[in-house]
Amino acid sequence: MEAQGASSGHAVQPGETYLTGSRQEEQLGELGEEADMWRNEKYHSVPEEDQGLDLRDRKIAGDIGYDEDDSILLRQTSKGPQHSKLGPYFQDGQRRIDYVLTYHMEKSSRSRRSSSNSFVKSLRDSLSRSFRRSRPEPRPQKDPEIAAQQQKLDYHEDDLRFRRDEFEQKLMDMGLELEKDEGNKIPGVGFLKIHAPWSVLCREAEFMKLKMPTIKKYDVSPGSNVVEKINLFIHKVTAPLYPKVMENRVQTEKHLSYPFSREKQHLFDLSDRDSFFNSKIRSSIVFEILKRTKCTKTKYAMGISSLLANGVYTSAYPLHDGDIDAVHAEPNDRKLLYEEWASYSIFYKYQPIGLIRKYFGEKVGLYFAWLGVYTQMLIPAAIVGVIVFLYGCATVDDNIPSMEICDERNNITMCPLCDRACSYWKLVTACGTARASHLFDNTATVFFSIFMALWATMFMEHWKRRQMRLNYIWDLTGFEEEENHPRAEYEFHVMQRNLKREASSKPGKHKLTCTDRMPAYMTILILMCFMICVTFVIVFGVVLYRISIKTALHMSSASAFRSNIRATVKTTAAVINLIIIIIMDEIYGYVARWLTVKEVPKTDKSFEERLIFKTFVLKFANAFTPIVYLAFFRGRLIGRPGNYVYVVGSYRMEECAHAGCLMELCIQLCITMLGKQLIQNNLFEIGIPKLKKLIRRRKSKMDSKQEEEFHKTLTRHEKDHFLNPYVGLNPEYMEMIIQFGMVTLFVASFPLAPLFALLNNIIEIRLDAKKFVTEFRRPIAARAKDIGIWYNLLRGLSKTAVIVNAFVISFTSDFIPRLVYQYVYSPDGTLHGFVNHTLSYFNVTDFQPNTHPIDPMFLGYEVQICRYKDYRDPPWSDTPYELSREFWNILAARLAFVIVFQNVVMLMSDFVDWLIPDIPKDISVQIHKEKNLIVELFMKEEQDKRLLRNRQSNKSPYQPRSRPSSHVQTNNH
């Protein structure tokens, strides 16, 4: 394919590397020392016969604007090792491919490729055309609509090619070396391979202030205190759990790192230039150049983001280091990650965080480090949760309230659960529900809630310390994120605003203000509120489903249905909620992205933070609204027998079981948590890529063996083209944040949540590792010193969890009513009589018309008085059916518990936060030591320079120079 330079018009042939000489010299002349560095790189022209082309023939053939002085084909004089042509290297086997851009080709590359006999062919074609013109022949009729479409497509393709040519010329002006590959095995796809030579890497590393290791090393002392000795002992004991990689070994010495400077290259170990800048750094440097480079000859400036969005290029990605499953594959970091990280068989081992950071960059490394710390911290939480659950199992037979419910001698007749279709029922039929509720609603759950609140604080503190340790190890202690380049969409909107203001004769402006964004802000506010209301409506719809299906089952004649009504309604409603949550999650993700695009944030960081916040609000409301309803609203707004609350006509609000709504809340949490983890997170992540692979195989009409053989013949950039594009870490973080909410917010009702989260995360780590290593294209190595806005969301959830669990214990469980009864109303200080104390009386003659049971003799006898769960005065009192004094006493106790629990736990959490320093002591000492060593290094350098100048100044007056003496002798001759 031809790639004409924006200024030179030269056609870059596939497999060739060009550097525009004139423009490059002008640009480097302005950069001072950069020009000297560039000129020191020695190249010479590649013989034309090696490439199989004749530049003069191509010029005769009509390459417009070609000048022999404009572009020269270059090859480095330094003969490096010849690498495999299937690896990530140029065709010369020496220069590494640092980045790849792909583009769509309408025609095959052969039809557009210039050849050495192009002049002869053009002459032959012109003669044949003149001969054909001499003989009249009928012209075929052509559909004008098809012709117009073809002309439009050709124009569009030429426009895309023009933009590519300009962009590629500017990349060459920046010093990058390009090579095109269009004769590949993937039809319709062209590849632009980019290589950054040494001078460009040095220049950009200095611009980006990359910290690189110097020659100077210093000892990393582990410390002599007791804590460090304990840590060293633990490390020795757990040595089999560490992966077999160099990056995970204990450091005894460390290179002193300093921001790279071309003036101070002597401070750095440059003995091996090929490995000084690894593949991660090289690709990030090229990506920075791509972001800065703009096409300016179009209507508006276009960077790489705009070029990708407009289809000028179809994708952009760095290459993986090599193969992972080939028999004779060369050792590389990707293969090592596959063997020591992306394998389910080593699920018990620690992650090679250092190697992950080295290969994928700090941002991805921090995510997996955070996920590892979170999974580690779930181990004690899961153990304590299991102990609480086992305590409930051990004490279920000694629980007095459940024993009273299951005692048939009490003969307590309960009021109907629905109008007309439902009849009176015996309290003993709720025996199973009461016993199951005790497993999660016991005294131990209160202490478990306090433990989990402190656990969340410990987790946050542990992560902060781990993060600071990684910052020191990864040389990020002095790193400050610079303001990102403005996004292409932002620049486009600014240009549109400026054009409108110029047309209206108003002075221009250079940024979007709040006034410009006001329509977007209003759209965001209205649509966010609307989507949250949609969530409420869906929850209300599930409530109506539960009410109607319960009535229908009561009317059923089948005894199997009538005996399992509660379990059927609870389970089916929870499954429906899960399906709706999974579907709405996908919809909310698209809505959040669309709203963020409408907002037009200025930088990529701002775009990401706003997108995360909107997605979190919508998905959090989607996942937790059904749970909040069950915990705090169900059974609160039902009224009483004879005066029930109705919605949508004749639908009576549902009540909780006698043992409370905690059991239903537990079922909802269990199904939602397990369902989201198994279906949405794991099954989708595993199944969808396999389904795409199966569809691609069916389209290619190749079986697995043929596809494997075809895959072996592909080059590295062609193999990576078939991988899935990297979509960022936001989905992974969001998945874990919602899980963190499930673990902490309602842990009082579901002590096994940490155990399920732990089991999921053990699989999740290896699943994500497999995706990153084998299924995703290699991401851009982004630098970061923390996890950003996610930490604030985690901290907010941990604080909210204290309040939520206080309300769950107070209002959802029967912990406070039991406590009040035992110490205030019980005659013997025990819970005997507690069930009868919680039940009020109702005279069946007070039912509203058309609400009494159709079959009042369902139990075999006539019912005069039925019972219902509430604290109200009996019908024979002076204030029948009014809230009793016990209700107000228990309500006061509930509110008091919330206040005391919240303040005590918050105080304990803040104390733990204050007690544990954010920066480990040994890391603080090493950072201070590193600063002193840097000062000493530069002081010594200055002293050496001063001594050298003094020696030269002292030496020159006493010793005559040899050159003048020889010059005199020569003149005498």
Secondary structure, DSSP 8 states (H G I E B T S, - for coil): ---B-TTT--B--BT--EEEHHHHHHHHHHTTHHHHHHHHS-EEE--HHHHT--HHHHHHTT-TT--TTTEEEEEESS------TTSSB-TTSSSB--EEEEEE-SS-HHHH---TTHHHHHHHHHHHHHHHHHS--------HHHHHHHHHHHHHHHHHHHHHHHHHHHHHHTT-EEEEE-SSSSTTEEEEEEE--HHHHHHHHHHTT-EEEEEEEEE----SSHHHHHHHHHHHHTGGGS-S-GGGS--SEEEEEEE--STTGGGB--S-HHHHS-HHHHHHHHHHHHHH--B-SSSS-B-HHHHHHTTSSSEEE---SS-SS-TT----HHHHHHHHTS-GGGTTS---HHHHHHHH-HHHHHHHHHHHHHHHHHHHHHHHHHHHHHHHHHHGGG-HHHHHHH-GGG--EE--SSSSS---EEGGGGHHHHHHHHHHSSHHHHHHHHHHHHHHHHHHHHHHHHHHHHHHHTT-TT-------B-HHHHHHHHHHHHHHHHTT----SS--HHHHHHHHHHHHHHHHHHHHHHHHHHHHHHHHHHHHHHHHHH---HHHHHTHHHHHHHHHHHHHHHHHHHHHHHHHHHHHHHHHHH--SBHHHHHHHHHHHHHHHHHHHHHHHHHIIIIITTTS-EETTEE-EETTTEE----BTTBSHHHHHHHHHHHHHHIIIIIIIIHHHHHHHHHHHHHHHHHT--HHHHHHHHHTS-HHHHHHTSB----SHHHHHHHHHHHHHHHHTTTT-TTHHHHHHHHHHHHHHHHHHIIIIIB--------SS-THHHHHHHHHHHHHHHHHHHIIIIISSHHHHHHIIIII-SSSSSTTHHHHHEEEEEGGG--TT-S-S-TTTTSS--SEEEEES-B--TTSSSTTSB-HHHHHHHHHHHHHHHHHHHHHHHHHHHHHHHS-SS-HHHHHHHHHHHHHHHHHHHHHHHHHHHHHHHHHHHTTTS--HHHHHHHHHHH-
